[in-house]
Amino acid sequence: MSDFRVFETNEFFQKLGKLLKDHARFIRSKLDEYVYPQLKKEPFFGPNIRKLRDYTPAMWRYRIGRFRLFYTVDTNENMVYILSVDFHRESYK
């Protein structure tokens, strides 16, 4: 199985842009160092990954400290679509 590619959506960029600069910098560093390398290899399993229930198409979340990153996976195209990022307390409302 080949590696997955990661695509950041406009909604993700908008959410990231609304965060404080320090928070956005923190998230970006974690994405580059840990999250994207893991998602490229194995987007379905990991200590910070959970599949969300009752979503069609299937959606996963990745825990980054106090933040949650939401994404879907297209196995036909080997693509991970990064949909949104938000504070934990805001993300499930």
Steps between C-alpha positions, in 0.01 A plus 500: 500500500641836402505808718201728527513861388365781721273775371411800718156642422401866493289446813810374682697811396214725614480331842878515541498869405243580771718357777754703695837513326665298779236228474524491121880475521471217756256308278708553186816371672318189628348440156839514330692299763253231606151508355558506123781241504268266693195570282706438185599155628188391694201739519266251669688394815715668763499613862344839414262381228134413554232423246191710561168321518198562281677697227453432131749504343717371783690767694793480738644737755860545604573638847766773509515611864192715565410499130324253274575452132221347289558316175362248253687241297450407136658156461439496123717809452728436805409849622444640849280812499562729799160657565521705816687576822355636822534514878379179661221677689373666181544216257204279592230767520 
